[in-house]
């Protein structure tokens, strides 16, 4: 799939000839299979469908504490991306981005605090908000309740919490795995959290202490133990039953006392002593969000420029292989052609590299593509499609040519996906994250292997071939 086919084009020419024979035996069966069937059946039959998702290891290590320098670096990075966007796409309206950037620099003098109250459903968020708003914290402290987490809109609600200076996270018992992961995410984003075991009145004292101890041990690398508290924001009335001397039983309810003093005292101390640190964290997160938003616009602009480049090289690959259907195409020439595509795409995405570096990278990517079984699967699928067109099928280089174009296109699209996540680098760069690139290759391959897509691609390429041969 994707990968710059330095050797890929060449390997396509050779591999196609070998794999095509295998494809013939499957043709009668595959003709009745659905839009995903050709790829799936061929891959399974050839024993190369090893699309295991890599074991995703999430980094839960505690982040380095924020410093003023780190926050200013984040703002500077956002500004640099805005400047690149202004330079590369002069027609883009940058007013909203520049306004956000200006507001970031003004945030350093902010004196008010935004405190989010969040958690899953029915954890007592509304009741706690009412209590805190009546607690005389002053006009400089604003409490806001988010929509419940652990819902379909959980990601959006988490973003709202991350936009605050401090998060009060409510739970009614021990943490679920989903809640634990949310807290880890908050920690990585330098979001200060106070974890509140609410509704403690409904728990036996022994159970409450066991849960608190468990939380403190489990979260010791994420939330300091003094930020984990038990409260009762809206305790349930206590039912009292009394046996009278005459044998009758008298029942009534008694209102229980609200328990938020530990939180109240802790909050006032944080507001007094750590306000600047909380604001600093919010500025850093806002700078990251601004950089992300701007990078998305920049990537959209760059993609528009990159797609014609990929199309140019996919037709070069097809034409060269059409003319040399027996793999007479010189390996070095193939590698150089794909390497130049890599250099051209790198220039668009500010990933500078020499032609020699690009050739080396393309060779590695070519091997990766073969190891993933993409040549075999693509070749056999194309053979099946083209057998329905006797005129097209007669042309000896048709399968090889279309395969070369298709794989070159996937290579280019994979590189786009990879470059979009890289930092801008105007120096010669030979530092590749091969694991990340391989994941992008698989991703693009999965997105472009529907039968309808390949049939349409065959039509386009065949039309080009007809013009070329005519």
C-alpha positions in Angstrom: 0.0 0.0 0.0 1.4 3.2 0.3 4.8 3.6 0.2 6.7 5.5 -2.0 7.4 3.0 -4.2 11.0 3.3 -4.9 11.1 -0.4 -5.1 7.4 -0.6 -4.8 6.7 0.2 -8.4 9.4 -2.2 -9.4 8.2 -4.8 -7.0 4.7 -4.2 -8.2 5.8 -5.1 -11.7 7.5 -8.3 -10.6 5.1 -9.2 -7.9 2.1 -8.7 -10.1 3.3 -11.3 -12.6 3.7 -13.9 -9.8 0.6 -13.1 -7.8 -1.6 -12.8 -10.9 -1.4 -16.5 -11.5 -2.7 -17.2 -7.9 -5.5 -14.7 -8.5 -6.9 -16.7 -11.5 -7.8 -19.7 -9.3 -9.9 -17.4 -7.1 -11.7 -15.5 -9.9 -14.8 -17.5 -10.1 -15.4 -17.4 -6.4 -14.5 -13.8 -5.9 -16.8 -12.6 -8.6 -19.7 -13.2 -6.3 -18.2 -11.5 -3.2 -19.2 -8.1 -2.0 -17.4 -4.8 -1.9 -14.9 -5.9 0.7 -14.8 -9.5 -0.4 -12.1 -9.5 -3.0 -9.5 -8.0 -0.8 -10.5 -10.0 2.3 -10.7 -13.4 0.6 -7.5 -12.9 -1.3 -5.6 -11.8 1.7 -6.9 -14.6 3.9 -6.3 -17.2 1.2 -2.7 -16.0 0.7 -2.2 -16.1 4.4 -1.2 -12.4 4.6 -4.1 -10.8 6.3 -2.3 -10.0 9.5 -3.9 -6.7 10.2 -3.4 -6.8 13.9 -3.8 -3.5 15.6 -0.5 -2.7 17.3 -0.6 -3.0 21.1 -1.4 0.6 21.9 0.5 1.6 25.0 -0.7 4.7 26.7 1.8 6.8 28.5 0.5 7.3 32.0 3.7 8.8 33.3 3.4 12.0 35.3 4.2 15.1 33.1 6.9 17.5 33.9 5.6 20.5 35.9 4.7 23.5 33.9 7.0 26.5 33.9 6.5 30.0 32.5 9.0 29.2 29.8 7.2 26.1 28.7 3.9 28.0 28.5 5.5 30.8 26.4 7.0 28.2 24.1 3.6 26.8 23.5 2.3 30.2 22.6 5.3 30.8 20.3 4.6 27.5 18.6 1.0 28.5 17.9 2.2 31.8 16.6 4.7 30.2 14.2 2.0 27.9 12.8 -0.2 30.9 12.2 2.7 32.6 10.4 3.2 29.6 8.2 -0.5 29.5 7.3 -0.4 33.2 6.4 2.6 32.6 4.2 1.3 29.5 2.5 -2.3 30.5 2.2 -2.6 34.3 1.9 -6.4 34.0 1.2 -7.1 32.4 4.6 -8.9 34.7 7.1 -6.6 34.7 10.1 -8.5 37.2 12.1 -10.0 34.7 14.6 -6.7 33.0 15.1 -4.8 36.2 15.7 -7.5 37.4 18.1 -7.1 34.2 20.1 -3.4 34.6 20.1 -3.7 38.1 21.4 -6.0 37.0 24.2 -3.6 34.3 25.2 -0.9 36.9 26.0 -3.4 38.9 28.0 -4.3 35.8 30.1 -1.2 36.1 32.2 -2.7 39.0 34.2 -6.0 37.3 34.7 -7.2 37.3 38.4 -10.4 35.4 38.2 -10.7 31.6 38.3 -13.0 29.2 36.4 -13.8 26.0 38.3 -15.5 23.1 36.6 -17.7 20.6 38.4 -17.9 17.3 36.4 -18.4 13.6 36.7 -20.7 10.9 35.5 -24.5 11.0 35.8 -26.2 11.3 39.2 -23.0 12.1 41.1 -24.3 15.3 42.7 -22.9 18.0 40.5 -25.8 20.3 40.6 -26.2 20.1 44.4 -22.5 20.8 44.9 -22.6 23.8 42.5 -25.4 25.4 44.5 -23.6 25.0 47.7 -20.3 26.4 46.4 -22.1 29.4 44.8 -23.5 30.3 48.2 -20.2 30.0 49.9 -19.0 33.5 49.5 -16.0 32.7 47.3 -16.2 36.1 45.7 -17.0 37.4 42.2 -13.5 36.4 40.9 -14.4 32.6 41.2 -17.0 31.1 38.8 -18.3 27.6 39.2 -19.6 25.8 36.1 -21.2 22.4 35.8 -20.4 20.3 32.7 -22.7 17.8 31.1 -22.2 14.3 32.4 -19.0 12.4 31.4 -19.1 8.8 30.2 -21.7 9.6 27.6 -21.8 9.8 23.8 -20.7 13.5 24.2 -18.1 12.7 26.7 -15.2 14.0 24.6 -16.8 17.4 24.2 -17.6 17.6 27.9 -14.0 16.7 28.8 -12.8 19.6 26.6 -15.1 21.9 28.5 -13.5 20.7 31.7 -10.0 21.2 30.3 -10.9 24.8 29.5 -11.3 25.5 33.2 -8.6 26.4 35.7 -9.5 23.7 38.2 -11.7 20.6 38.0 -13.9 19.1 40.8 -14.4 15.5 39.7 -17.3 13.8 41.5 -17.7 10.0 42.0 -20.1 7.9 44.1 -17.8 4.9 44.7 -14.6 3.4 43.4 -13.3 4.5 40.0 -14.3 2.7 36.8 -11.6 2.1 34.2 -13.1 4.9 32.0 -13.0 7.4 34.8 -9.4 6.4 35.6 -8.4 7.1 32.0 -10.1 10.4 32.0 -8.2 11.4 35.1 -5.0 10.3 33.4 -5.8 12.5 30.4 -6.4 15.5 32.7 -3.1 14.9 34.4 -1.2 14.8 31.0 -2.9 18.1 30.1 -1.7 19.7 33.4 -5.3 20.0 34.5 -5.5 20.3 38.3 -8.2 18.0 39.8 -9.8 17.6 43.2 -11.4 14.1 43.3 -14.5 14.1 45.5 -16.2 11.0 46.8 -19.7 12.3 47.1 -22.7 10.9 48.9 -20.5 9.6 51.7 -23.6 9.5 53.9 -24.8 6.4 51.9 -21.7 4.4 52.7 -20.8 2.7 55.9 -17.8 4.4 57.6 -15.5 1.4 57.0 -16.5 1.1 53.4 -15.9 4.8 52.9 -12.4 4.6 54.3 -11.5 1.6 52.2 -12.6 3.4 49.0 -10.6 6.5 49.9 -7.5 4.4 50.6 -7.9 2.6 47.4 -8.3 5.8 45.4 -5.2 7.4 47.0 -3.1 4.3 46.2 -4.4 3.9 42.7 -4.0 7.6 41.8 -0.8 8.3 43.8 1.1 9.2 40.5 -1.8 11.4 39.3 -3.6 13.1 42.1 -1.9 14.1 45.4 -3.7 12.3 48.4 -4.7 15.7 49.9 -6.7 16.4 46.7 -8.9 13.3 47.3 -11.8 14.1 49.7 -15.1 12.7 50.9 -18.1 15.0 51.0 -21.9 14.9 51.2 -23.4 17.7 49.1 -27.0 16.6 49.5 -27.3 13.9 52.1 -30.4 11.8 52.2 -32.8 12.3 55.2 -32.1 9.7 57.9 -35.0 7.5 58.8 -35.3 7.1 62.6 -37.4 4.3 64.2 -38.1 4.4 68.0 -39.8 1.7 70.0 -42.2 3.2 72.5 -42.9 1.8 76.0 -46.4 0.8 75.0 -45.0 -1.4 72.2 -45.7 1.0 69.4 -43.0 2.0 66.9 -42.6 5.6 66.1 -40.9 6.6 62.8 -39.7 10.0 61.4 -36.9 11.4 59.3 -34.1 13.7 60.3 -32.2 16.0 58.0 -28.5 15.1 57.9 -25.8 17.7 57.9 -24.1 18.7 54.6 -20.4 17.8 54.6 -18.3 20.0 52.4 -16.1 21.7 55.0 -13.0 19.8 53.9 -13.5 20.9 50.3 -14.4 24.4 51.2 -11.3 24.9 53.3 -9.1 23.2 50.6 -10.5 25.3 47.8 -9.9 28.6 49.7 -6.3 27.6 50.3 -5.8 26.8 46.6 -7.4 30.0 45.4 -5.2 32.0 47.7 -1.9 30.3 47.1 -2.0 28.6 43.7 -4.1 30.9 41.5 -1.2 31.8 39.2 -0.2 28.1 38.7 -3.8 27.2 37.7 -4.0 30.1 35.2 -0.7 29.1 33.8 -2.0 25.6 33.1 -5.1 26.9 31.3 -3.0 29.2 29.1 -0.8 26.3 28.1 -3.9 24.2 27.2 -5.4 27.0 25.2 -2.1 27.5 23.4 -2.1 23.8 22.4 -5.7 24.0 21.2 -4.9 27.1 19.1 -1.9 25.4 17.6 -4.0 22.3 16.9 -6.8 24.3 15.2 -4.3 26.3 13.1 -2.4 23.1 12.1 -5.7 21.6 10.9 -6.2 24.6 8.6 -2.6 24.4 7.5 -2.9 20.7 6.7 -6.1 21.3 4.7 -4.3 23.9 2.6 -1.3 21.7 2.1 -3.3 18.7 1.2 -4.9 20.6 -1.7 -1.4 21.2 -3.0 -0.2 17.6 -2.3 -2.9 15.7 -4.1 -2.0 16.9 -7.6 1.6 16.0 -6.9 0.6 12.4 -6.0 -1.6 12.2 -9.1 1.3 13.3 -11.2 3.6 10.6 -9.9 0.9 7.9 -10.0 0.5 8.4 -13.7 4.2 8.5 -14.2 4.4 5.1 -12.4 1.6 3.7 -14.5 3.0 4.9 -17.8 6.5 3.6 -17.1 5.1 0.2 -16.1 2.7 0.0 -19.0 5.7 0.5 -21.3 7.7 -2.2 -19.5 5.2 -4.9 -18.5 7.8 -7.5 -17.9 9.5 -5.6 -15.1 12.1 -4.2 -17.4 11.8 -0.9 -15.6 15.1 -0.1 -14.0 15.0 -0.5 -10.2 17.2 2.6 -9.7 14.9 4.7 -11.9 11.8 3.5 -10.0 13.4 4.4 -6.7 14.5 7.8 -7.9 11.0 8.6 -9.3 9.4 7.7 -6.0 12.1 9.5 -4.0 11.4 12.7 -5.9 7.8 12.4 -5.0 8.8 12.2 -1.4 11.1 15.2 -1.7 8.2 17.2 -3.4 5.7 16.3 -0.7 8.3 17.0 2.0 8.7 20.5 0.6 5.0 21.1 0.8 4.9 20.0 4.5 8.1 21.7 5.5 9.9 18.4 5.9 13.2 19.1 4.2 15.3 16.1 3.0 17.9 15.3 0.4 17.2 13.1 -2.6 19.5 10.4 -1.2 17.7 10.5 2.1 14.4 10.1 0.2 15.7 7.1 -1.7 16.7 5.4 1.5 13.3 6.1 3.0 11.5 4.8 -0.1 13.5 1.6 -0.1 12.4 1.0 3.5 8.8 1.8 2.7 8.9 -0.5 -0.3 10.0 -3.4 2.0 7.2 -2.4 4.4 4.6 -2.6 1.7 5.7 -6.0 0.5 5.8 -7.3 4.1 2.2 -6.1 4.6 1.1 -8.1 1.6 -0.2 -5.2 -0.3 1.3 -6.0 -3.7 -0.2 -9.5 -3.7 -3.6 -8.4 -2.5 -3.8 -5.5 -4.9 -2.5 -7.5 -7.9 -5.0 -10.3 -7.4 -7.9 -7.9 -6.9 -7.0 -6.0 -10.1 -6.7 -9.3 -12.0 -10.2 -10.2 -11.0 -11.7 -6.8 -12.0 -9.8 -6.7 -15.3 -10.9 -10.1 -16.4 -14.3 -8.7 -16.9 -12.9 -6.5 -19.6 -11.4 -8.6 -22.4 -9.9 -5.6 -24.3 -8.2 -4.2 -21.2 -7.1 -7.6 -20.0 -5.2 -8.4 -23.3 -2.7 -5.6 -22.6 0.2 -7.3 -20.9 1.1 -4.3 -18.8 -2.4 -3.4 -17.7 -2.3 -5.1 -14.3 1.2 -3.9 -13.6 0.5 -0.4 -14.7 -2.7 0.1 -12.7 -1.2 -1.6 -9.7 1.8 0.7 -9.9 -0.5 3.8 -10.0 -2.7 2.5 -7.3 0.1 1.7 -4.9 1.9 4.9 -5.6 -1.3 6.8 -4.8 -1.6 4.9 -1.5 2.0 5.7 -0.7 1.5 9.4 -1.3 -1.7 9.5 0.8 0.1 7.7 3.6 2.9 10.2 3.5 0.4 13.0 3.7 -1.2 11.5 6.8 2.3 11.0 8.3 3.6 14.5 7.5 0.5 16.1 8.9 1.5 15.0 12.4 5.1 16.0 12.2 6.6 19.2 13.6 7.7 21.7 11.0 11.4 21.1 10.2 13.3 23.3 7.7 16.6 21.4 8.4 17.6 18.2 6.6 15.7 15.5 8.3 16.4 11.8 8.4 14.5 10.9 11.5 11.6 8.7 10.6 9.0 7.2 13.0 8.6 3.9 11.1 6.0 2.6 13.5 3.8 5.6 13.0 4.3 5.5 9.3 3.3 1.9 9.1 0.2 2.6 11.0 -0.6 5.4 8.5 0.0 2.9 5.6 -2.5 0.5 7.1 -5.0 3.2 7.8 -4.9 4.5 4.2 -5.0 1.0 2.8 -8.1 0.2 4.9 -9.8 3.4 3.7 -9.1 2.8 0.0 -9.7 -0.9 -0.5 -13.4 -1.0 -1.3 -14.2 -2.7 -4.5 -16.1 0.3 -5.8 -13.1 2.6 -5.2 -10.8 0.2 -7.0 -13.2 -0.3 -9.9 -13.4 3.5 -10.4 -9.6 3.8 -10.2 -9.3 1.1 -12.9 -11.6 3.0 -15.2 -9.6 6.2 -14.7 -6.3 4.5 -15.3 -7.6 2.5 -18.2 -8.7 5.7 -19.9 -5.2 7.1 -19.4 -3.8 3.9 -20.8 -6.0 4.2 -23.9 -4.8 7.7 -24.5 -1.2 6.7 -23.9 -1.4 3.7 -26.2 -3.4 5.5 -28.9 
